[in-house]
Amino acid sequence: MQTSHERPAIKPRDPGLDFDETVPRHWFGGNALATHIANGVNLLFPAGERFFVRSVHHYLDKLEDPALRAQVKGFFAQEGRHARTHERFFERLEEQGYEIKPFLRVYEKIAYGILEPAFPPAFRLAVTAAAEHFTAIMAENALRERFLDRAHPALRDLLFWHAAEEIEHRAVAFDVLGTVAPSYALRVAGMALAASTLAAFWIAGTLVLLEQDRRRGDVDLRAELRKLREHPIGQRVFLRGIKSYLRRDFHPLEAEIDGLARQWLEAKGMA
């Protein structure tokens, strides 16, 4: 599949982050709900990113375009570092008393022990392309609106670094899908499963962490859930993402957001 959009360079980086004892339990401006919405999706990243790599790697030998092959290898390197760095933050969550392994076991069993092998490689690639679209939207929102400025510096830098690199490689899985299985129906089917599973597991992870805070007496769970109206993720991530992705002429690089990533990376000396 050829694209008229210029592909950004994909460069794996080491942000050198330290999640030490200065990271508080409610690291997002002291707000339990905002913290656990972020933590909830963070729990999904390592296993999810390794699934993305597996899905794309399956077709590596079928890619004849050297530029796309180079992009794919950069994608692998970035996603691998994302997974490992988020798992280092998991250690801090456990030090703070959160029990995350039971949730991770259930999530990984359902998503990658049951669902992944139930679908053929092309469908798994379609799910990956759609999920990468959602992560690019989340990355754009974070870098454009700067709401993470209220977060602890280590988590702020983790999520901004992750966001910048998600923007860089946002088109890789989509371009591989367009090369090996250019079916609009397949793309839409992949979007349906990606949206439903991402939303379900994200909500589940958030609720698991909030419930643990409730048991400790740290939060009023009902009060926190009422605050969800202040976090319109469904509209700003899912509905927006689905609407754009369903256009037949959609391409991830049509969104002119590379400057957002470049600006943050340059400020950190990582461009």
ZIKA-V288023 format. One record per pair of residues at least 6 apart in sequence whose ideal C-beta (glycine too) atoms are under 6 Angstrom apart, sorted by the first residue. I is the first residue (numbers start at 0). J is the second residue. If there is no record, write none. Layout:
BEGIN
i->I j->J
i->I j->J
END
This chain:
BEGIN
i->0 j->174
i->0 j->177
i->0 j->178
i->2 j->250
i->4 j->250
i->4 j->252
i->6 j->70
i->7 j->167
i->7 j->257
i->9 j->70
i->9 j->73
i->9 j->167
i->9 j->168
i->11 j->76
i->11 j->77
i->11 j->80
i->12 j->269
i->14 j->156
i->14 j->160
i->16 j->153
i->16 j->156
i->16 j->157
i->18 j->88
i->18 j->91
i->18 j->153
i->22 j->91
i->22 j->151
i->22 j->153
i->24 j->95
i->25 j->31
i->25 j->34
i->26 j->34
i->26 j->150
i->26 j->151
i->26 j->154
i->27 j->33
i->27 j->34
i->27 j->37
i->27 j->150
i->28 j->149
i->31 j->212
i->31 j->218
i->31 j->223
i->32 j->223
i->32 j->226
i->35 j->205
i->35 j->208
i->35 j->209
i->36 j->205
i->38 j->208
i->39 j->201
i->39 j->204
i->39 j->205
i->40 j->201
i->41 j->85
i->42 j->204
i->43 j->200
i->44 j->85
i->45 j->82
i->45 j->85
i->45 j->86
i->46 j->107
i->48 j->78
i->48 j->81
i->48 j->82
i->49 j->82
i->50 j->111
i->51 j->78
i->51 j->127
i->52 j->75
i->52 j->78
i->54 j->123
i->54 j->124
i->54 j->127
i->55 j->71
i->55 j->172
i->55 j->175
i->57 j->120
i->58 j->175
i->58 j->179
i->61 j->179
i->62 j->68
i->67 j->174
i->70 j->171
i->71 j->171
i->74 j->168
i->74 j->171
i->77 j->164
i->77 j->168
i->81 j->161
i->92 j->99
i->97 j->211
i->102 j->207
i->106 j->200
i->121 j->180
i->124 j->176
i->125 j->176
i->125 j->185
i->125 j->186
i->125 j->189
i->126 j->189
i->126 j->192
i->126 j->193
i->127 j->172
i->128 j->172
i->128 j->173
i->128 j->176
i->129 j->189
i->129 j->190
i->129 j->193
i->130 j->193
i->131 j->169
i->131 j->172
i->132 j->240
i->132 j->244
i->133 j->240
i->134 j->165
i->135 j->165
i->135 j->166
i->135 j->169
i->136 j->236
i->136 j->240
i->137 j->236
i->138 j->162
i->138 j->165
i->138 j->166
i->139 j->256
i->141 j->147
i->141 j->162
i->142 j->162
i->142 j->259
i->142 j->263
i->143 j->259
i->147 j->155
i->147 j->158
i->159 j->263
i->163 j->260
i->163 j->263
i->163 j->264
i->166 j->256
i->166 j->260
i->167 j->260
i->169 j->251
i->170 j->251
i->170 j->252
i->173 j->251
i->183 j->247
i->190 j->244
i->194 j->237
i->209 j->220
i->209 j->223
i->212 j->218
i->213 j->220
i->243 j->249
i->264 j->270
END
